[in-house]
Amino acid sequence: MFARRFHSFLQQDYAIGVLLFIASALAMLAANTFFAEYYDLLLSTPIRFTAGPLDIHKPLLLWINDGLMAVFFLLIGLEVKQEVLAGELSTPAQVMLPGIGAIGGMLVPALFYVAFNYSDPIAIKGWAIPAATDIAFAVGILALLGKRAPASLMTFLLALAIIDDLGAIIIIAIFYTEELSLMSMGIASVLLAILAFFNHRDVTRIGPYMVVGVLLWICVLKSGVHATLAGVLLAFTIPLKTVDRRGRSPLKALQHNLHSSVHYVILPIFAFANAGLELNAEQIKSLFTPIPLGIVAGLFLGKQIGVFSFCWLAVKSGLAKLPTGTSWLQMYGLSILCGIGFTMSLFIGSLAFENVNTNYLVSDRIGVLAGSILSAVFGFITLYWAGRKQA
């Protein structure tokens, strides 16, 4: 009976958001009880992989952030490719409004953060933290509204979030890259060419792509470019329109296979590993310091101002049309909901402050959690009221 109910729960759109919330709550519980020592010990556990001259030695936390999250970015890359080639982003008319909204939703939050942290050369590295939207949490909360939110609103959110994720990928590639290793990058380029050759030759078996993809991940990891980008590069080489002997698209098949493991396993593990924050008087007091204030202002104010104002200008100027059956109040509520940064914001924060004082990472977590909670609560209330008013 329990197994059946749990399986039914996992089929709901809001299940992913609930699991992320539970994982985050468990992390907070672990960090604020006698389990704190064991929690830190677990995440700092060293794991080493050696094969000949290859030596990868990282604590468990970085294996999660560099390794498991590469699979998450692989899924994002697959979704982006499918939507651009044959989905909601395949025509200029479809991409216009969510594209413009996503630009505003990345630009304005970054400006808010910079306004609070321009004088700190280390803190300024986190300017992109509030620029990303957590698609899992946002979709989960929107799904809780049921029929109060029109289907077109969900379609718009998914399109905007995908473009937002693509923007985050570009930001990570350009601004969060360490000193480059030309040798590793050279080998990675050869491996990428092999993957492109597989695609050109209509190779439909996933196995060869995965083998070369793992080697690509290792080379990207050693190159100085963040390892998760290997997942995106691999995704772009997986065939979409070529089908195998069973008539299945390799891209769609892989996307289907990865969906459950990424959303129900990898993202909750990431949340548990990165959301643990010790709460005490000192930490709460630090909420009113520049980094958390910049993140909160960026996520809660910058996102809603950026997404809504850019969409409003696009519609009023005739560049785009409002989603069918959607009111401006619902668009505003959705704009607030886009301020849920969580997964991607925590990830970018871990890149920005990876090699500096841990106080910066603590400040980052406080800001992301506070800004995301505010956006979730006020976004849900606004959308609920808008749906009730429209009904």
Stockholm file with secondary structure:
# STOCKHOLM 1.0

chainA/1-391         MFARRFHSFLQQDYAIGVLLFIASALAMLAANTFFAEYYDLLLSTPIRFTAGPLDIHKPLLLWINDGLMAVFFLLIGLEVKQEVLAGELSTPAQVMLPGIGAIGGMLVPALFYVAFNYSDPIAIKGWAIPAATDIAFAVGILALLGKRAPASLMTFLLALAIIDDLGAIIIIAIFYTEELSLMSMGIASVLLAILAFFNHRDVTRIGPYMVVGVLLWICVLKSGVHATLAGVLLAFTIPLKTVDRRGRSPLKALQHNLHSSVHYVILPIFAFANAGLELNAEQIKSLFTPIPLGIVAGLFLGKQIGVFSFCWLAVKSGLAKLPTGTSWLQMYGLSILCGIGFTMSLFIGSLAFENVNTNYLVSDRIGVLAGSILSAVFGFITLYWAGRKQA
#=GR chainA/1-391 SS CHHHHHHHHHTSTTHHHHHHHHHHHHHHHHHTSTTHHHHHHHHTCEEEEEETTEEEEEEHHHIIIIIIHHHHHHHHHHHHHHHHHHSTTSSHHHHHHHHHHHHHHHHHHHHHHHHHHTTCTTGGGGTTGGGCCCHHHHHHHHHHTGGGSCHHHHHHHHHHHHHHHHHHHHHHHHHSCCSCCHHHHHHHHHHHHHHHHHHHTTCCCHHHHHHHHHHHHHHHHHHSSCTTHHHHHHHHHSCSSCCCTTSCCHHHHHHHHHHHHIIIIIHHHHHHHHCCCCCCHHHHHHTTSHHHHHHHIIIIIIHHHHHHHHHHHHHHTTSSCCCTTCCHHHHHHHHHHTTCCHHHHHHHHHHHTTTSCHHHHHHHHHHHHHHHHHHHHHHHHHHHHHHHHHC
#=GC SS_cons         CHHHHHHHHHTSTTHHHHHHHHHHHHHHHHHTSTTHHHHHHHHTCEEEEEETTEEEEEEHHHIIIIIIHHHHHHHHHHHHHHHHHHSTTSSHHHHHHHHHHHHHHHHHHHHHHHHHHTTCTTGGGGTTGGGCCCHHHHHHHHHHTGGGSCHHHHHHHHHHHHHHHHHHHHHHHHHSCCSCCHHHHHHHHHHHHHHHHHHHTTCCCHHHHHHHHHHHHHHHHHHSSCTTHHHHHHHHHSCSSCCCTTSCCHHHHHHHHHHHHIIIIIHHHHHHHHCCCCCCHHHHHHTTSHHHHHHHIIIIIIHHHHHHHHHHHHHHTTSSCCCTTCCHHHHHHHHHHTTCCHHHHHHHHHHHTTTSCHHHHHHHHHHHHHHHHHHHHHHHHHHHHHHHHHC
//
